[in-house]
């Protein structure tokens, strides 16, 4: 059942991505939004990126959860064999993957809708306006909380004995099946959370800052991305 849920969620993300491939302007704006978001996040989390303990996890969040990712070209094949990948993983690892794809689906729906509204170049003002026009404040809170759930799931994975060995052994078959992006997510997330040796402070910091920025954006704050303690 969990394997089929994984395949279904992946299929929805694939469909969303396919929808922007036919519109060059929307895709250009979508990529610009992704790049702007990464730049903003690097500023918001410059302190965590500068700390050895948190750097790998911060890079993982920025690139794997919020970056513009390329799904393997064999999308339909990848979707078909996703249950096979799930059958080889511990249940908690599959749950983490499912959360990640669910977040990707939510983020893509928002970002694509923002791309239909925003003009280039992306600025703080144009981003904030498109952000408020796309989804409600409560829906954005759910998106932030989903990212926190992924972090907590990865924290639990970091405690599973032998998972590192399992993931390394699965790299070749995952690549062959067109699921290298899912394997990379798990491997990189696992490694970064193991190396962090406790994620509580990291997750509390990211959650607190994103919720504060979300409140400012919906309140129409003229400087919504200023530092959050």
Order of alpha helices (4+ residues) and beta strands (2+ residues): alpha-alpha-alpha-alpha-alpha-alpha-alpha-alpha-alpha-alpha-alpha
